[in-house]
Amino acid sequence: MSADGRTKLLQHLGTGELAQWRAGLYTFASGDGPAALRTHAKKGHQETFQALIASLPAPVASAKRRRSSAVTIASLKKHFKGSEAFGAKDPRQLAFNDDLCLLVAKGLMSIRLVENPWFRRLIWRQEPRVTIPSRREFKNKLLPDFGSRNEEVNVTADLKAALSISLAFDLWMSRKYEDVFSIVGYHMDELWDFRLHNLGLLNP
């Protein structure tokens, strides 16, 4: 705090002694809290309070502005989405959708990742023309579509080529306290590489 700001604060408290001011501040704050002191000064001594705020260093005086500058999806769109977005059938958009599905499925990420503003900032900084789906669209459309295509191209062919398959079962509870029953197939391929496929999920 500048010397001028401290003088104004001492004057508004009615004393020129710093030790007395500190004692008064401590007594007030310990009884009602520093937030109450700020509210009292702001409401009862507006002119002096504004002068004091204006005298403070910029990081303190602009605390409210800093809070309002938090990263949001709306602010990111405004900043990055000046370029025309890829079309829904654009190969680059389709490749991004598949990579996003792989990231969540293989990386064991939460579906909420797609609506994380910092994730969107990372993606849009690299390619602002990409459309990132909402969590609902990702869960209800992109993931099922990706699963169907992957099953036809990879899983079915892989299982047909296996000489034998071992089945295993898993049971766990979701975050919504729903029981989930999983059927998993294991086998070794012709190169003796271990293969695993989730064959189905059931809600008993």
PASEBA-1860 file (N, C-alpha, C; in nm, 3 decimals):
! residues 204
1> MSADGRTK> 0.085/-0.119/0.000/0.000/0.000/0.000/0.088/0.123/0.000 ~ 0.054/0.224/-0.081/0.134/0.346/-0.085/0.115/0.426/0.043 ~ 0.210/0.517/0.067/0.202/0.601/0.187/0.076/0.687/0.183 ~ 0.040/0.735/0.063/-0.080/0.818/0.050/-0.205/0.737/0.082 ~ -0.208/0.611/0.034/-0.323/0.526/0.063/-0.334/0.495/0.210 ~ -0.221/0.470/0.277/-0.224/0.441/0.421/-0.273/0.563/0.498 ~ -0.228/0.682/0.455/-0.271/0.805/0.524/-0.422/0.824/0.513 ~ -0.476/0.797/0.393/-0.621/0.811/0.374/-0.698/0.712/0.460
9> LLQHLGTG> -0.644/0.590/0.470/-0.712/0.490/0.552/-0.709/0.530/0.699 ~ -0.594/0.580/0.745/-0.583/0.622/0.885/-0.675/0.739/0.915 ~ -0.683/0.833/0.818/-0.771/0.948/0.837/-0.917/0.904/0.846 ~ -0.956/0.808/0.762/-1.096/0.765/0.762/-1.129/0.688/0.889 ~ -1.028/0.628/0.954/-1.051/0.561/1.081/-1.041/0.657/1.199 ~ -1.001/0.783/1.172/-1.000/0.883/1.277/-0.876/0.882/1.364 ~ -0.765/0.828/1.315/-0.644/0.828/1.396/-0.523/0.838/1.305 ~ -0.417/0.898/1.356/-0.295/0.910/1.281/-0.188/0.816/1.331
17> ELAQWRAG> -0.222/0.734/1.431/-0.125/0.641/1.488/-0.142/0.503/1.425 ~ -0.039/0.455/1.357/-0.048/0.327/1.290/-0.073/0.214/1.387 ~ -0.010/0.220/1.505/-0.029/0.114/1.604/-0.174/0.108/1.649 ~ -0.237/0.223/1.670/-0.377/0.226/1.711/-0.467/0.175/1.599 ~ -0.432/0.212/1.477/-0.513/0.164/1.364/-0.507/0.012/1.356 ~ -0.388/-0.044/1.369/-0.374/-0.189/1.363/-0.452/-0.257/1.474 ~ -0.448/-0.198/1.592/-0.522/-0.255/1.705/-0.671/-0.251/1.678 ~ -0.719/-0.139/1.623/-0.861/-0.127/1.592/-0.903/-0.224/1.483
25> LYTFASGD> -0.818/-0.238/1.380/-0.848/-0.332/1.272/-0.853/-0.475/1.325 ~ -0.758/-0.510/1.410/-0.754/-0.646/1.463/-0.879/-0.674/1.547 ~ -0.918/-0.577/1.628/-1.037/-0.596/1.712/-1.161/-0.614/1.627 ~ -1.175/-0.531/1.523/-1.291/-0.539/1.437/-1.292/-0.671/1.360 ~ -1.177/-0.705/1.300/-1.170/-0.824/1.217/-1.188/-0.952/1.297 ~ -1.136/-0.957/1.419/-1.149/-1.078/1.499/-1.292/-1.101/1.543 ~ -1.371/-0.993/1.553/-1.509/-1.008/1.595/-1.603/-1.037/1.481 ~ -1.585/-0.965/1.369/-1.678/-0.976/1.257/-1.614/-1.025/1.128
33> GPAALRTH> -1.481/-1.033/1.124/-1.414/-1.083/1.005/-1.374/-0.972/0.910 ~ -1.269/-0.993/0.830/-1.222/-0.891/0.736/-1.324/-0.858/0.627 ~ -1.408/-0.955/0.590/-1.510/-0.926/0.489/-1.610/-0.826/0.541 ~ -1.644/-0.837/0.669/-1.737/-0.741/0.729/-1.675/-0.602/0.735 ~ -1.544/-0.595/0.763/-1.475/-0.467/0.765/-1.478/-0.402/0.627 ~ -1.455/-0.482/0.525/-1.459/-0.429/0.388/-1.599/-0.379/0.353 ~ -1.701/-0.458/0.391/-1.839/-0.417/0.365/-1.871/-0.287/0.437 ~ -1.827/-0.276/0.562/-1.851/-0.153/0.640/-1.786/-0.033/0.573
41> AKKGHQET> -1.660/-0.048/0.531/-1.589/0.063/0.469/-1.652/0.100/0.335 ~ -1.695/-0.002/0.261/-1.751/0.023/0.128/-1.885/0.095/0.136 ~ -1.966/0.059/0.236/-2.099/0.119/0.249/-2.097/0.250/0.327 ~ -2.018/0.254/0.435/-2.020/0.371/0.523/-1.922/0.479/0.488 ~ -1.819/0.444/0.409/-1.715/0.541/0.377/-1.677/0.525/0.231 ~ -1.775/0.544/0.142/-1.756/0.511/0.001/-1.644/0.592/-0.064 ~ -1.642/0.722/-0.037/-1.543/0.808/-0.103/-1.401/0.769/-0.063 ~ -1.381/0.750/0.068/-1.248/0.712/0.116/-1.212/0.572/0.070
49> FQALIASL> -1.312/0.483/0.070/-1.287/0.345/0.029/-1.243/0.337/-0.117 ~ -1.310/0.413/-0.205/-1.273/0.414/-0.346/-1.134/0.472/-0.367 ~ -1.102/0.576/-0.289/-0.969/0.635/-0.299/-0.862/0.535/-0.254 ~ -0.895/0.458/-0.152/-0.801/0.358/-0.103/-0.780/0.248/-0.207 ~ -0.890/0.199/-0.267/-0.879/0.094/-0.369/-0.797/0.144/-0.487 ~ -0.819/0.270/-0.526/-0.746/0.325/-0.640/-0.597/0.335/-0.612 ~ -0.559/0.344/-0.483/-0.418/0.359/-0.447/-0.346/0.225/-0.436 ~ -0.424/0.114/-0.437/-0.362/-0.017/-0.421/-0.294/-0.062/-0.550
57> PAPVASAK> -0.198/-0.155/-0.542/-0.134/-0.209/-0.663/-0.237/-0.272/-0.755 ~ -0.208/-0.274/-0.884/-0.304/-0.324/-0.983/-0.354/-0.465/-0.956 ~ -0.268/-0.563/-0.916/-0.320/-0.698/-0.894/-0.427/-0.705/-0.787 ~ -0.418/-0.618/-0.684/-0.519/-0.618/-0.579/-0.643/-0.544/-0.624 ~ -0.623/-0.429/-0.686/-0.737/-0.348/-0.728/-0.819/-0.416/-0.836 ~ -0.757/-0.503/-0.916/-0.828/-0.567/-1.028/-0.868/-0.710/-0.996 ~ -0.881/-0.744/-0.867/-0.915/-0.882/-0.830/-1.049/-0.923/-0.890 ~ -1.146/-0.831/-0.890/-1.276/-0.863/-0.945/-1.266/-0.890/-1.094
65> RRRSSAVT> -1.183/-0.810/-1.164/-1.167/-0.831/-1.308/-1.098/-0.964/-1.335 ~ -1.003/-1.002/-1.249/-0.935/-1.129/-1.268/-1.032/-1.245/-1.254 ~ -1.123/-1.235/-1.155/-1.219/-1.343/-1.138/-1.312/-1.354/-1.258 ~ -1.348/-1.241/-1.317/-1.441/-1.243/-1.429/-1.374/-1.290/-1.559 ~ -1.239/-1.299/-1.559/-1.169/-1.340/-1.681/-1.142/-1.489/-1.685 ~ -1.214/-1.567/-1.602/-1.195/-1.711/-1.600/-1.226/-1.770/-1.738 ~ -1.156/-1.878/-1.771/-1.175/-1.941/-1.901/-1.311/-2.011/-1.906 ~ -1.392/-1.975/-2.004/-1.521/-2.039/-2.025/-1.529/-2.082/-2.171
73> IASLKKHF> -1.620/-2.173/-2.200/-1.636/-2.219/-2.338/-1.680/-2.104/-2.428 ~ -1.767/-2.017/-2.374/-1.815/-1.904/-2.453/-1.700/-1.809/-2.487 ~ -1.614/-1.781/-2.389/-1.502/-1.691/-2.415/-1.402/-1.753/-2.512 ~ -1.385/-1.886/-2.505/-1.294/-1.953/-2.597/-1.346/-1.948/-2.740 ~ -1.476/-1.972/-2.755/-1.535/-1.966/-2.889/-1.518/-1.827/-2.949 ~ -1.539/-1.726/-2.867/-1.526/-1.589/-2.914/-1.383/-1.559/-2.958 ~ -1.287/-1.619/-2.889/-1.146/-1.591/-2.917/-1.093/-1.672/-3.036 ~ -1.131/-1.800/-3.043/-1.070/-1.890/-3.141/-1.153/-1.915/-3.266
81> KGSEAFGA> -1.284/-1.901/-3.257/-1.369/-1.950/-3.365/-1.396/-1.846/-3.473 ~ -1.292/-1.773/-3.510/-1.309/-1.677/-3.618/-1.306/-1.744/-3.754 ~ -1.236/-1.857/-3.764/-1.227/-1.929/-3.890/-1.352/-2.015/-3.912 ~ -1.379/-2.041/-4.039/-1.495/-2.125/-4.072/-1.469/-2.269/-4.028 ~ -1.564/-2.329/-3.957/-1.546/-2.464/-3.903/-1.547/-2.568/-4.014 ~ -1.481/-2.680/-3.989/-1.486/-2.793/-4.082/-1.630/-2.842/-4.092 ~ -1.667/-2.891/-4.210/-1.798/-2.951/-4.225/-1.806/-3.083/-4.151 ~ -1.929/-3.128/-4.125/-1.948/-3.251/-4.047/-1.887/-3.372/-4.117
89> KDPRQLAF> -1.881/-3.370/-4.251/-1.827/-3.483/-4.328/-1.683/-3.460/-4.373 ~ -1.626/-3.351/-4.331/-1.487/-3.323/-4.367/-1.396/-3.431/-4.310 ~ -1.305/-3.489/-4.388/-1.216/-3.595/-4.337/-1.138/-3.554/-4.214 ~ -1.101/-3.426/-4.205/-1.026/-3.379/-4.089/-1.113/-3.378/-3.963 ~ -1.241/-3.344/-3.978/-1.332/-3.347/-3.865/-1.360/-3.491/-3.823 ~ -1.380/-3.579/-3.921/-1.407/-3.720/-3.891/-1.287/-3.785/-3.823 ~ -1.166/-3.750/-3.867/-1.046/-3.804/-3.803/-1.034/-3.755/-3.660 ~ -1.069/-3.629/-3.637/-1.065/-3.576/-3.501/-1.166/-3.648/-3.412
97> NDDLCLLV> -1.287/-3.673/-3.465/-1.389/-3.743/-3.386/-1.340/-3.881/-3.344 ~ -1.276/-3.953/-3.437/-1.225/-4.086/-3.405/-1.112/-4.079/-3.301 ~ -1.024/-3.982/-3.317/-0.914/-3.968/-3.221/-0.967/-3.933/-3.083 ~ -1.073/-3.853/-3.079/-1.133/-3.816/-2.951/-1.195/-3.938/-2.884 ~ -1.261/-4.022/-2.963/-1.320/-4.145/-2.909/-1.211/-4.238/-2.855 ~ -1.101/-4.249/-2.928/-0.990/-4.333/-2.883/-0.928/-4.279/-2.754 ~ -0.915/-4.148/-2.747/-0.858/-4.086/-2.626/-0.941/-4.120/-2.503 ~ -1.074/-4.110/-2.516/-1.162/-4.137/-2.402/-1.167/-4.287/-2.372
105> AKGLMSIR> -1.182/-4.370/-2.477/-1.199/-4.514/-2.456/-1.069/-4.582/-2.414 ~ -0.963/-4.558/-2.489/-0.836/-4.624/-2.461/-0.758/-4.556/-2.348 ~ -0.775/-4.426/-2.338/-0.706/-4.352/-2.232/-0.778/-4.350/-2.100 ~ -0.898/-4.414/-2.097/-0.979/-4.421/-1.974/-1.008/-4.282/-1.919 ~ -1.044/-4.192/-2.009/-1.078/-4.055/-1.969/-1.228/-4.042/-1.945 ~ -1.264/-3.944/-1.864/-1.405/-3.915/-1.841/-1.464/-3.848/-1.964 ~ -1.591/-3.877/-1.992/-1.659/-3.813/-2.104/-1.667/-3.662/-2.083 ~ -1.663/-3.620/-1.958/-1.669/-3.476/-1.929/-1.551/-3.400/-1.988
113> LVENPWFR> -1.447/-3.472/-2.030/-1.330/-3.407/-2.088/-1.367/-3.316/-2.204 ~ -1.467/-3.356/-2.284/-1.500/-3.281/-2.406/-1.555/-3.143/-2.374 ~ -1.604/-3.121/-2.252/-1.656/-2.990/-2.215/-1.563/-2.917/-2.119 ~ -1.444/-2.971/-2.099/-1.346/-2.902/-2.015/-1.288/-2.784/-2.095 ~ -1.302/-2.661/-2.045/-1.255/-2.545/-2.123/-1.106/-2.547/-2.151 ~ -1.026/-2.605/-2.061/-0.882/-2.609/-2.085/-0.848/-2.710/-2.195 ~ -0.924/-2.818/-2.202/-0.906/-2.913/-2.312/-0.942/-2.847/-2.445 ~ -1.053/-2.774/-2.445/-1.095/-2.706/-2.568/-0.994/-2.600/-2.609
121> RLIWRQEP> -0.938/-2.532/-2.511/-0.835/-2.432/-2.541/-0.715/-2.498/-2.608 ~ -0.674/-2.613/-2.555/-0.562/-2.687/-2.613/-0.589/-2.725/-2.758 ~ -0.709/-2.777/-2.785/-0.743/-2.822/-2.920/-0.757/-2.703/-3.015 ~ -0.832/-2.603/-2.974/-0.857/-2.489/-3.063/-0.733/-2.406/-3.088 ~ -0.636/-2.410/-2.998/-0.512/-2.338/-3.023/-0.436/-2.404/-3.139 ~ -0.451/-2.536/-3.152/-0.385/-2.608/-3.262/-0.467/-2.601/-3.390 ~ -0.599/-2.614/-3.379/-0.684/-2.612/-3.498/-0.822/-2.553/-3.462 ~ -0.840/-2.423/-3.481/-0.966/-2.358/-3.441/-1.086/-2.398/-3.525
129> RVTIPSRR> -1.064/-2.466/-3.639/-1.176/-2.504/-3.726/-1.243/-2.634/-3.683 ~ -1.184/-2.703/-3.585/-1.242/-2.828/-3.537/-1.365/-2.799/-3.451 ~ -1.468/-2.881/-3.469/-1.587/-2.872/-3.384/-1.577/-2.979/-3.275 ~ -1.578/-2.936/-3.149/-1.572/-3.029/-3.037/-1.714/-3.054/-2.990 ~ -1.757/-3.179/-2.985/-1.897/-3.209/-2.950/-1.928/-3.181/-2.804 ~ -2.055/-3.165/-2.776/-2.098/-3.156/-2.637/-2.089/-3.295/-2.574 ~ -2.099/-3.299/-2.443/-2.092/-3.429/-2.375/-2.207/-3.519/-2.418 ~ -2.326/-3.463/-2.434/-2.442/-3.544/-2.472/-2.426/-3.599/-2.614
137> EFKNKLLP> -2.382/-3.515/-2.707/-2.361/-3.562/-2.844/-2.252/-3.667/-2.850 ~ -2.146/-3.646/-2.774/-2.036/-3.741/-2.774/-2.080/-3.877/-2.719 ~ -2.158/-3.873/-2.611/-2.202/-3.998/-2.547/-2.307/-4.071/-2.630 ~ -2.403/-3.998/-2.685/-2.517/-4.061/-2.752/-2.496/-4.087/-2.901 ~ -2.401/-4.019/-2.963/-2.385/-4.034/-3.108/-2.244/-4.080/-3.149 ~ -2.143/-4.000/-3.114/-2.008/-4.029/-3.164/-1.952/-4.160/-3.109 ~ -1.963/-4.182/-2.980/-1.909/-4.305/-2.922/-1.979/-4.430/-2.976 ~ -2.114/-4.434/-2.978/-2.180/-4.553/-3.035/-2.144/-4.577/-3.182
145> DFGSRNEE> -2.136/-4.469/-3.262/-2.100/-4.484/-3.403/-1.958/-4.540/-3.417 ~ -1.869/-4.487/-3.336/-1.730/-4.534/-3.340/-1.722/-4.680/-3.297 ~ -1.797/-4.715/-3.193/-1.797/-4.853/-3.146/-1.848/-4.951/-3.250 ~ -1.953/-4.912/-3.322/-2.009/-4.999/-3.426/-1.910/-5.020/-3.539 ~ -1.846/-4.913/-3.584/-1.748/-4.927/-3.693/-1.627/-5.007/-3.648 ~ -1.581/-4.984/-3.527/-1.465/-5.056/-3.477/-1.496/-5.205/-3.459 ~ -1.620/-5.234/-3.417/-1.659/-5.374/-3.398/-1.659/-5.449/-3.530 ~ -1.713/-5.387/-3.633/-1.721/-5.453/-3.763/-1.583/-5.472/-3.825
153> VNVTADLK> -1.497/-5.372/-3.814/-1.368/-5.376/-3.883/-1.265/-5.456/-3.806 ~ -1.262/-5.442/-3.674/-1.154/-5.501/-3.595/-1.197/-5.619/-3.509 ~ -1.299/-5.600/-3.427/-1.333/-5.700/-3.327/-1.382/-5.829/-3.392 ~ -1.480/-5.817/-3.482/-1.537/-5.936/-3.544/-1.432/-6.017/-3.619 ~ -1.350/-5.948/-3.699/-1.246/-6.017/-3.774/-1.143/-6.080/-3.682 ~ -1.111/-6.012/-3.572/-1.013/-6.064/-3.478/-1.063/-6.190/-3.410 ~ -1.190/-6.190/-3.371/-1.247/-6.307/-3.303/-1.261/-6.426/-3.398 ~ -1.295/-6.400/-3.523/-1.309/-6.510/-3.621/-1.174/-6.577/-3.646
161> AALSISLA> -1.066/-6.500/-3.637/-0.933/-6.556/-3.664/-0.875/-6.631/-3.545 ~ -0.936/-6.617/-3.427/-0.882/-6.681/-3.306/-0.915/-6.830/-3.306 ~ -0.818/-6.913/-3.265/-0.840/-7.057/-3.255/-0.926/-7.091/-3.135 ~ -0.907/-7.017/-3.026/-0.988/-7.036/-2.905/-0.993/-6.906/-2.827 ~ -1.099/-6.890/-2.749/-1.119/-6.766/-2.673/-1.154/-6.802/-2.529 ~ -1.094/-6.733/-2.436/-1.128/-6.747/-2.294/-1.218/-6.631/-2.253 ~ -1.326/-6.666/-2.187/-1.420/-6.564/-2.142/-1.399/-6.533/-1.995 ~ -1.412/-6.407/-1.962/-1.404/-6.362/-1.822/-1.518/-6.265/-1.797
169> FDLWMSRK> -1.549/-6.247/-1.672/-1.660/-6.162/-1.635/-1.615/-6.061/-1.529 ~ -1.670/-5.944/-1.538/-1.636/-5.839/-1.442/-1.765/-5.773/-1.396 ~ -1.763/-5.726/-1.274/-1.881/-5.661/-1.217/-1.836/-5.541/-1.136 ~ -1.895/-5.427/-1.163/-1.861/-5.308/-1.084/-1.984/-5.218/-1.076 ~ -1.971/-5.111/-0.997/-2.083/-5.018/-0.977/-2.045/-4.882/-1.035 ~ -2.138/-4.824/-1.111/-2.112/-4.694/-1.172/-2.126/-4.584/-1.067 ~ -2.093/-4.462/-1.109/-2.104/-4.347/-1.017/-2.250/-4.317/-0.981 ~ -2.341/-4.368/-1.062/-2.483/-4.352/-1.033/-2.538/-4.471/-0.954
177> YEDVFSIV> -2.447/-4.552/-0.901/-2.483/-4.669/-0.819/-2.564/-4.772/-0.898 ~ -2.527/-4.788/-1.026/-2.589/-4.890/-1.110/-2.489/-5.005/-1.128 ~ -2.537/-5.129/-1.110/-2.450/-5.245/-1.130/-2.427/-5.266/-1.279 ~ -2.301/-5.288/-1.316/-2.265/-5.311/-1.455/-2.191/-5.444/-1.465 ~ -2.237/-5.530/-1.556/-2.181/-5.663/-1.575/-2.112/-5.665/-1.711 ~ -1.984/-5.703/-1.713/-1.907/-5.700/-1.836/-1.861/-5.840/-1.876 ~ -1.866/-5.871/-2.007/-1.815/-5.996/-2.062/-1.693/-5.963/-2.147 ~ -1.580/-6.026/-2.115/-1.454/-5.994/-2.181/-1.397/-6.120/-2.245
185> GYHMDELW> -1.347/-6.108/-2.368/-1.286/-6.220/-2.439/-1.136/-6.202/-2.451 ~ -1.060/-6.307/-2.417/-0.913/-6.303/-2.425/-0.866/-6.412/-2.522 ~ -0.762/-6.382/-2.597/-0.699/-6.486/-2.678/-0.561/-6.438/-2.723 ~ -0.483/-6.529/-2.778/-0.353/-6.499/-2.835/-0.366/-6.505/-2.987 ~ -0.311/-6.406/-3.056/-0.320/-6.410/-3.202/-0.206/-6.495/-3.260 ~ -0.196/-6.497/-3.393/-0.097/-6.584/-3.458/0.047/-6.543/-3.429 ~ 0.066/-6.420/-3.384/0.200/-6.373/-3.347/0.224/-6.381/-3.197 ~ 0.135/-6.449/-3.128/0.142/-6.466/-2.983/0.132/-6.334/-2.907
193> DFRLHNLG> 0.058/-6.241/-2.965/0.029/-6.116/-2.894/-0.103/-6.131/-2.819 ~ -0.106/-6.080/-2.698/-0.225/-6.089/-2.615/-0.333/-5.997/-2.667 ~ -0.454/-6.048/-2.681/-0.567/-5.970/-2.733/-0.680/-5.972/-2.631 ~ -0.747/-5.860/-2.619/-0.858/-5.846/-2.525/-0.969/-5.766/-2.590 ~ -1.093/-5.814/-2.577/-1.207/-5.742/-2.632/-1.322/-5.744/-2.530 ~ -1.380/-5.626/-2.510/-1.500/-5.620/-2.428/-1.618/-5.658/-2.516 ~ -1.679/-5.770/-2.488/-1.784/-5.825/-2.574/-1.922/-5.773/-2.542 ~ -1.940/-5.714/-2.425/-2.073/-5.664/-2.393/-2.082/-5.611/-2.252
201> LLNP> -2.174/-5.520/-2.232/-2.204/-5.463/-2.101/-2.351/-5.486/-2.072 ~ -2.381/-5.534/-1.954/-2.519/-5.561/-1.914/-2.551/-5.492/-1.782 ~ -2.675/-5.450/-1.769/-2.724/-5.399/-1.642/-2.814/-5.505/-1.582 ~ -2.763/-5.584/-1.486/-2.844/-5.695/-1.429/-2.973/-5.643/-1.367
END
